[in-house]
Amino acid sequence: MELTFHGGARMVTGSNYLLESGGEQILIDCGLNQGSRFCEAKNFEPFHYDPKKIKALFVTHAHIDHTGRIPQLVRQGFTGPIYSTEPTKDFAELLLLDSEHILREDAEVHHREPLYGAEDVNRAGAQWRGVSYHKKATVGPFSIEFYDAGHILGSAILAVEAEGKRVVFSGDLGNMPPSFINPRESIPGADYVLVESVYGARVHEDLADRRDALEDLIEETVKAGGVVLIPAFALERTQGLLYELNELVEHGRIPRVPIFVDSPLAIKLTAVYQKYASDPRYFGPAAIASLKRGDALFNFPGLRMSLTKEQSKEINSVPPPKVIIAGSGMSQGGRILHHEVRYLPDPKSSILFIGYQAEGSLGRKILEGAKTVKLLGEEVAVRAKVKQISGYSAHADQPQLLEWLRPMRLSAKKVFVVQGEEIEALPLAQKIRDELAMDAVVPTEGEVVNL
């Protein structure tokens, strides 16, 4: 069996792995490269394999850095089945249509062909099949089982068996304890493991600390008469934040001020969460118990959903103090940019980052202390307070990654540390070697390994 790293090697985004056995090929994930312009230019490079020869594609979860090139794959001749959990299938339909719209606008600006069109997204949807956790799918010599990764609703760890060997793909592993979905599962044994490393060198704040930090920032900004801006990923981060704000509002821990979700995509994705909210395969016992008591997990007094452009513009007419949650999570586009133009120069206001900020992204520049940033064609001063709370990450930190690997330390011949910048991946690989006595390496893009 042969494994090729076509993406996600020494970088967070662009997850894409090819497995070959007995002349049959399958893919694990087919994600978009995100971040700097150089990184995003990679999306226009041809695939380094023939899409027509791929028998099936298996998707760990719906985030665009794991799914964003699937319609492009279909456009170039892939006709096989796409397997994921049902929530991932539902999310991907919304996310890929949104991505197509953004890519089309970007292509018009740069006078080039878009990566794919809406018809390619629809064709991919027709090829998509839902699979439950602990059910196996068989394609040629490959048998693939899905386990809960606890990262976002429907996220999966994939265990692939072929030629008497077991290869485990972590996908993105969830931060513990998750707010409302079920926690990630342990995998009893594997011959080879691919483990993510987004936060491979870090330790997160705990749940109580992150909630206290959120409460303090909102209280301070409201007292100053400012606006709290929160660039948030539409999927998982927004819902996790709403769940937390629901708790703070219900227990009177933050002042009653208007809280806006200014993201049509996040609003649509929240409806998918509500669709599965009573399903114990995905949601934890505490969340289901809350629902039975009549508590809406993602709704509370003062929350306003801004679906249309008109509703978005109306936010400007609501005087501070207020909280605005909007996409994109790295401030690379979306409605958050309009609010940043308005409130970044205001020293009474705050901008809170609760998710990963890729190298080269606008969010990373603000986080690293830029005094001015270019927004919507104009130079904007950054005078607002800049804050980051790492505990909101949906990714496991270094201690959690080591703990997840521990049950496999006796069986695994090698661990491949992927989906992380070198500054995170290399220290994690060293820690795995030192603490778990496992052979751990950080592969490079294009590397081929004979398993």
C-alpha positions as CSV (number, residue, x, y, z in Angstrom):
1,M,0.0,0.0,0.0
2,E,1.3,3.4,-1.0
3,L,0.5,6.8,0.7
4,T,1.1,10.1,-1.0
5,F,0.9,13.5,0.8
6,H,-0.7,15.8,-1.8
7,G,-1.7,18.5,0.7
8,G,-1.7,19.2,4.5
9,A,2.1,18.6,4.7
10,R,3.9,21.3,6.7
11,M,0.8,23.5,6.3
12,V,-2.6,23.6,8.0
13,T,-4.8,23.8,4.9
14,G,-5.3,21.8,1.7
15,S,-5.7,18.4,3.3
16,N,-5.4,15.8,0.5
17,Y,-4.0,12.2,0.8
18,L,-3.9,9.5,-1.8
19,L,-3.9,5.8,-0.9
20,E,-3.1,3.1,-3.5
21,S,-3.4,-0.7,-3.2
22,G,-3.6,-3.3,-5.9
23,G,-3.9,-0.7,-8.6
24,E,-6.9,0.9,-6.9
25,Q,-6.8,4.5,-5.6
26,I,-8.8,6.4,-3.0
27,L,-8.6,9.9,-1.6
28,I,-8.9,11.1,1.9
29,D,-10.1,14.8,1.9
30,C,-9.7,17.2,-1.0
31,G,-9.3,20.6,0.7
32,L,-8.7,24.2,-0.4
33,N,-5.4,25.9,0.3
34,Q,-6.0,29.0,2.3
35,G,-4.0,31.9,3.7
36,S,-1.4,33.8,1.7
37,R,-1.8,34.6,-2.0
38,F,1.1,32.1,-2.7
39,C,-0.8,29.5,-0.8
40,E,-4.1,30.1,-2.5
41,A,-2.4,30.1,-6.0
42,K,-1.8,26.3,-5.3
43,N,-5.5,25.7,-5.8
44,F,-5.0,26.5,-9.5
45,E,-2.3,24.0,-10.0
46,P,-3.4,20.7,-11.6
47,F,-3.9,17.7,-9.3
48,H,-0.9,15.4,-9.2
49,Y,-3.0,12.4,-9.9
50,D,-5.7,11.6,-12.5
51,P,-9.1,12.4,-11.0
52,K,-10.7,9.9,-13.4
53,K,-8.8,7.0,-11.8
54,I,-9.9,7.8,-8.2
55,K,-12.4,5.1,-7.1
56,A,-13.8,7.0,-4.1
57,L,-13.3,10.0,-1.9
58,F,-13.6,9.9,1.9
59,V,-14.2,13.1,3.8
60,T,-13.3,13.6,7.5
61,H,-15.4,16.8,7.9
62,A,-16.9,19.7,6.1
63,H,-14.4,22.5,6.7
64,I,-13.3,24.0,3.4
65,D,-9.6,23.2,3.9
66,H,-10.8,19.5,3.8
67,T,-13.5,19.8,1.1
68,G,-13.0,23.0,-0.9
69,R,-11.5,21.3,-4.1
70,I,-14.0,18.5,-4.3
71,P,-16.1,20.3,-7.1
72,Q,-12.9,20.9,-8.9
73,L,-12.1,17.2,-8.7
74,V,-15.5,16.4,-10.1
75,R,-15.1,19.0,-12.9
76,Q,-11.9,17.2,-13.9
77,G,-13.4,13.8,-14.2
78,F,-13.9,12.2,-10.8
79,T,-17.2,10.2,-10.9
80,G,-16.9,7.9,-7.9
81,P,-18.8,8.0,-4.6
82,I,-18.0,10.6,-1.9
83,Y,-18.4,9.2,1.7
84,S,-18.9,11.2,4.9
85,T,-21.3,11.4,7.8
86,E,-24.7,12.9,7.2
87,P,-24.1,16.2,9.0
88,T,-20.9,16.6,6.9
89,K,-22.8,16.1,3.7
90,D,-25.4,18.7,4.8
91,F,-22.7,21.2,5.8
92,A,-20.6,20.7,2.7
93,E,-23.5,21.5,0.4
94,L,-23.9,25.0,2.0
95,L,-20.1,25.6,2.4
96,L,-19.2,24.6,-1.1
97,L,-21.9,26.8,-2.7
98,D,-20.7,29.7,-0.5
99,S,-17.1,28.9,-1.6
100,E,-18.1,28.8,-5.2
101,H,-19.6,32.3,-4.9
102,I,-16.4,33.7,-3.3
103,L,-14.2,32.0,-5.8
104,R,-16.3,33.3,-8.7
105,E,-16.0,36.9,-7.4
106,D,-12.3,36.5,-6.9
107,A,-11.9,35.1,-10.5
108,E,-13.7,38.1,-11.9
109,V,-11.4,40.5,-10.1
110,H,-8.3,38.7,-11.3
111,H,-9.7,38.0,-14.8
112,R,-9.3,34.3,-14.8
113,E,-11.5,31.1,-14.9
114,P,-13.0,30.2,-11.5
115,L,-11.9,26.9,-10.0
116,Y,-15.4,25.5,-10.5
117,G,-19.1,26.4,-10.9
118,A,-22.3,25.8,-9.1
119,E,-23.0,22.9,-11.5
120,D,-19.9,21.2,-10.2
121,V,-21.0,21.6,-6.6
122,N,-24.4,20.1,-7.5
123,R,-22.7,17.1,-9.3
124,A,-20.6,16.5,-6.3
125,G,-23.7,16.5,-4.1
126,A,-25.3,13.9,-6.3
127,Q,-22.2,11.6,-5.8
128,W,-22.3,12.1,-2.0
129,R,-23.3,9.3,0.4
130,G,-23.9,9.5,4.1
131,V,-22.3,7.0,6.5
132,S,-22.9,6.5,10.2
133,Y,-20.1,6.2,12.8
134,H,-18.9,2.6,13.2
135,K,-20.2,1.5,9.8
136,K,-17.7,0.3,7.2
137,A,-17.6,1.3,3.6
138,T,-15.8,-1.0,1.2
139,V,-14.1,0.1,-2.0
140,G,-11.9,-2.4,-3.9
141,P,-9.3,-3.7,-1.4
142,F,-10.1,-0.8,1.1
143,S,-12.3,-1.0,4.1
144,I,-13.0,2.3,5.8
145,E,-14.6,2.9,9.2
146,F,-15.7,6.3,10.6
147,Y,-15.1,7.3,14.3
148,D,-16.2,10.5,16.0
149,A,-13.4,13.1,16.0
150,G,-15.3,15.5,18.3
151,H,-14.1,18.5,16.2
152,I,-17.3,19.8,14.7
153,L,-20.7,18.2,14.3
154,G,-20.2,15.0,12.1
155,S,-16.4,15.2,12.0
156,A,-14.7,11.8,11.7
157,I,-11.5,9.9,12.2
158,L,-11.0,7.4,9.4
159,A,-9.5,4.0,9.9
160,V,-8.5,2.5,6.6
161,E,-7.7,-1.2,6.2
162,A,-6.0,-2.9,3.2
163,E,-3.4,-5.5,2.7
164,G,-3.7,-6.5,6.4
165,K,-2.6,-3.0,7.5
166,R,-4.5,-0.3,9.4
167,V,-3.9,3.4,8.6
168,V,-5.7,5.9,10.8
169,F,-6.3,9.5,9.6
170,S,-7.1,11.8,12.5
171,G,-8.8,14.5,10.4
172,D,-9.1,17.4,12.8
173,L,-9.3,16.3,16.5
174,G,-11.6,18.1,18.8
175,N,-10.7,20.2,21.8
176,M,-11.8,18.6,25.1
177,P,-14.3,18.9,26.6
178,P,-16.6,19.8,23.7
179,S,-19.4,22.3,24.5
180,F,-22.3,20.3,23.1
181,I,-21.2,17.5,20.7
182,N,-19.9,14.2,21.7
183,P,-16.2,13.9,22.6
184,R,-13.6,12.4,20.2
185,E,-13.1,8.7,20.3
186,S,-9.9,6.8,21.1
187,I,-8.7,4.4,18.5
188,P,-7.5,1.0,19.9
189,G,-4.8,0.2,17.4
190,A,-3.1,1.2,14.1
191,D,-0.1,0.3,12.0
192,Y,0.3,3.9,10.7
193,V,-1.2,7.2,12.0
194,L,-1.6,10.6,10.4
195,V,-2.2,13.1,13.2
196,E,-3.1,16.8,12.9
197,S,-0.9,19.5,14.5
198,V,-2.7,22.8,14.1
199,Y,-1.8,23.5,17.8
200,G,0.9,20.9,18.1
201,A,3.2,23.0,20.2
202,R,0.5,24.8,22.4
203,V,-1.6,24.3,25.5
204,H,-5.1,25.8,25.5
205,E,-6.8,27.7,28.3
206,D,-9.4,25.6,30.0
207,L,-13.1,26.0,29.6
208,A,-13.6,28.1,32.8
209,D,-10.7,30.4,31.8
210,R,-12.0,31.0,28.3
211,R,-15.6,31.8,29.5
212,D,-14.2,34.2,32.2
213,A,-12.0,35.9,29.5
214,L,-15.0,36.3,27.2
215,E,-17.1,37.7,30.0
216,D,-14.4,40.1,31.1
217,L,-13.8,41.4,27.6
218,I,-17.6,42.0,26.9
219,E,-18.0,43.7,30.3
220,E,-15.0,46.0,29.8
221,T,-16.0,47.0,26.2
222,V,-19.6,47.6,27.2
223,K,-18.5,49.7,30.1
224,A,-16.3,51.8,27.8
225,G,-19.2,52.2,25.4
226,G,-17.5,50.3,22.6
227,V,-18.3,47.4,20.2
228,V,-17.0,43.9,20.5
229,L,-16.1,42.5,17.0
230,I,-15.7,38.8,16.8
231,P,-14.5,37.4,13.4
232,A,-15.8,33.9,13.5
233,F,-15.9,30.9,11.2
234,A,-19.4,30.2,10.1
235,L,-19.2,26.5,11.0
236,E,-18.7,25.4,14.6
237,R,-17.0,28.5,16.0
238,T,-20.2,30.6,15.7
239,Q,-22.4,27.9,17.1
240,G,-19.9,27.2,20.0
241,L,-19.8,30.9,20.7
242,L,-23.6,31.2,20.7
243,Y,-23.8,28.2,23.1
244,E,-21.4,30.0,25.5
245,L,-23.1,33.4,25.2
246,N,-26.4,31.6,25.9
247,E,-25.0,30.4,29.2
248,L,-23.5,33.8,30.1
249,V,-26.8,35.6,29.3
250,E,-29.0,33.1,31.1
251,H,-26.9,33.4,34.3
252,G,-26.7,37.2,34.1
253,R,-22.9,37.2,33.7
254,I,-22.8,39.7,30.9
255,P,-24.8,42.9,30.4
256,R,-27.9,42.7,28.2
257,V,-26.7,44.3,25.0
258,P,-27.6,43.5,21.4
259,I,-25.7,40.6,20.0
260,F,-25.7,40.3,16.2
261,V,-24.8,37.3,14.0
262,D,-24.1,39.0,10.7
263,S,-23.5,36.0,8.5
264,P,-26.1,34.3,6.3
265,L,-23.9,31.2,6.0
266,A,-23.6,30.9,9.8
267,I,-27.3,31.3,10.2
268,K,-28.0,28.5,7.6
269,L,-25.4,26.2,9.2
270,T,-26.9,26.8,12.7
271,A,-30.1,25.4,11.2
272,V,-28.2,22.2,10.4
273,Y,-27.1,22.0,14.0
274,Q,-30.7,22.4,15.1
275,K,-31.7,19.5,12.7
276,Y,-29.4,17.1,14.6
277,A,-29.6,18.6,18.1
278,S,-31.7,15.8,19.6
279,D,-29.6,13.0,18.0
280,P,-27.4,11.2,20.6
281,R,-25.1,10.0,17.8
282,Y,-23.8,13.5,17.6
283,F,-24.9,15.7,20.6
284,G,-23.8,15.1,24.1
285,P,-26.1,14.2,27.0
286,A,-26.0,17.7,28.6
287,A,-27.0,19.4,25.4
288,I,-29.9,16.9,24.8
289,A,-31.0,17.4,28.5
290,S,-31.1,21.2,27.9
291,L,-33.2,20.7,24.9
292,K,-35.7,18.5,26.8
293,R,-36.0,21.3,29.4
294,G,-37.0,23.7,26.6
295,D,-33.7,25.6,26.3
296,A,-32.9,26.6,22.7
297,L,-29.1,25.9,22.5
298,F,-28.4,28.7,20.0
299,N,-30.9,31.4,20.9
300,F,-31.3,33.8,23.8
301,P,-32.7,37.3,24.6
302,G,-30.9,40.0,22.7
303,L,-29.7,37.8,19.9
304,R,-30.4,39.1,16.4
305,M,-29.8,37.2,13.2
306,S,-28.9,39.4,10.2
307,L,-29.7,37.3,7.1
308,T,-30.1,40.0,4.4
309,K,-27.9,42.9,3.3
310,E,-30.6,45.3,4.6
311,Q,-30.5,43.7,8.1
312,S,-26.7,43.9,8.0
313,K,-26.8,47.6,7.2
314,E,-29.3,48.2,10.1
315,I,-26.6,47.1,12.6
316,N,-24.9,50.4,11.9
317,S,-27.9,52.3,13.2
318,V,-27.9,50.5,16.5
319,P,-25.6,52.6,18.8
320,P,-22.9,51.0,20.9
321,P,-22.4,49.0,23.1
322,K,-23.1,45.9,21.1
323,V,-21.5,42.6,20.0
324,I,-21.0,41.7,16.3
325,I,-20.2,38.1,15.3
326,A,-19.4,37.9,11.5
327,G,-17.4,36.0,8.9
328,S,-14.9,35.4,7.8
329,G,-13.0,33.9,10.7
330,M,-9.6,35.2,9.5
331,S,-11.0,38.5,8.2
332,Q,-10.1,37.5,4.7
333,G,-13.6,38.5,3.4
334,G,-17.2,38.7,4.4
335,R,-19.3,41.2,6.3
336,I,-16.7,41.5,9.2
337,L,-14.6,43.7,7.0
338,H,-17.3,46.4,6.9
339,H,-17.5,46.4,10.7
340,E,-13.7,46.4,11.0
341,V,-13.5,49.6,8.8
342,R,-16.0,51.2,11.2
343,Y,-14.7,50.1,14.6
344,L,-11.0,49.1,14.4
345,P,-10.0,52.8,14.7
346,D,-12.1,53.1,17.9
347,P,-10.0,52.8,21.1
348,K,-13.2,52.0,23.0
349,S,-13.9,48.9,20.9
350,S,-12.4,45.5,20.9
351,I,-11.7,42.8,18.3
352,L,-11.6,39.2,19.6
353,F,-10.0,36.3,17.7
354,I,-11.3,32.9,18.8
355,G,-10.0,30.8,15.9
356,Y,-6.8,30.0,14.1
357,Q,-5.3,32.9,12.0
358,A,-3.3,31.5,9.0
359,E,0.0,33.0,8.1
360,G,-0.6,35.8,5.6
361,S,-4.2,36.4,6.6
362,L,-5.5,39.8,7.6
363,G,-6.5,38.4,11.0
364,R,-2.9,37.3,11.6
365,K,-1.6,40.8,10.8
366,I,-4.0,42.4,13.3
367,L,-3.2,39.8,15.9
368,E,0.6,40.4,15.4
369,G,0.2,44.1,16.2
370,A,-0.2,45.9,12.8
371,K,-0.9,49.6,13.4
372,T,-2.7,49.9,10.1
373,V,-4.3,47.4,7.7
374,K,-5.7,47.7,4.2
375,L,-9.5,47.0,4.3
376,L,-11.8,47.4,1.3
377,G,-9.3,49.5,-0.5
378,E,-8.5,51.9,2.3
379,E,-5.8,52.1,5.1
380,V,-7.5,51.6,8.4
381,A,-5.9,52.4,11.8
382,V,-6.0,49.7,14.4
383,R,-6.7,51.4,17.7
384,A,-9.2,48.9,19.1
385,K,-8.1,46.5,21.8
386,V,-6.9,43.2,20.2
387,K,-7.5,40.0,22.1
388,Q,-7.2,36.3,21.4
389,I,-8.8,33.4,23.4
390,S,-7.2,30.2,22.3
391,G,-9.5,28.0,24.5
392,Y,-12.2,28.4,21.8
393,S,-10.3,26.4,19.3
394,A,-12.0,23.3,18.1
395,H,-8.6,21.6,17.7
396,A,-6.9,19.5,20.3
397,D,-3.7,21.0,21.9
398,Q,-0.4,19.2,22.4
399,P,-1.3,17.3,25.6
400,Q,-4.6,16.2,24.1
401,L,-2.9,15.0,20.8
402,L,-0.4,13.0,22.8
403,E,-3.2,11.5,24.9
404,W,-5.1,10.5,21.7
405,L,-2.0,8.8,20.3
406,R,-1.1,6.9,23.5
407,P,-3.4,3.8,23.0
408,M,-1.6,3.3,19.6
409,R,1.9,3.6,20.8
410,L,2.6,-0.1,20.9
411,S,1.0,-1.0,17.6
412,A,1.9,2.0,15.3
413,K,5.1,1.6,13.2
414,K,5.1,5.3,12.3
415,V,3.3,8.5,13.0
416,F,3.0,11.2,10.3
417,V,2.5,14.7,11.8
418,V,0.4,16.7,9.3
419,Q,-2.0,19.7,9.0
420,G,0.2,22.1,10.9
421,E,2.8,24.8,10.2
422,E,6.4,23.6,10.8
423,I,6.5,25.7,14.0
424,E,3.7,23.4,15.4
425,A,4.4,20.1,13.6
426,L,8.1,19.7,14.3
427,P,7.8,20.2,18.1
428,L,4.9,17.8,18.2
429,A,6.9,15.1,16.3
430,Q,9.7,15.6,18.8
431,K,7.4,15.3,21.7
432,I,5.8,12.1,20.3
433,R,9.3,10.6,19.9
434,D,10.4,11.7,23.5
435,E,7.2,11.0,25.5
436,L,5.6,8.1,23.6
437,A,8.7,6.5,22.1
438,M,6.9,6.4,18.7
439,D,8.6,6.9,15.4
440,A,7.2,10.3,14.3
441,V,8.0,12.3,11.2
442,V,6.8,15.5,9.5
443,P,6.3,14.6,5.8
444,T,6.7,17.1,2.9
445,E,4.3,17.8,0.1
446,G,4.5,15.2,-2.7
447,E,6.3,12.7,-0.5
448,V,5.4,9.0,-1.2
449,V,5.6,6.4,1.5
450,N,5.4,2.6,1.0
451,L,3.4,1.2,4.0
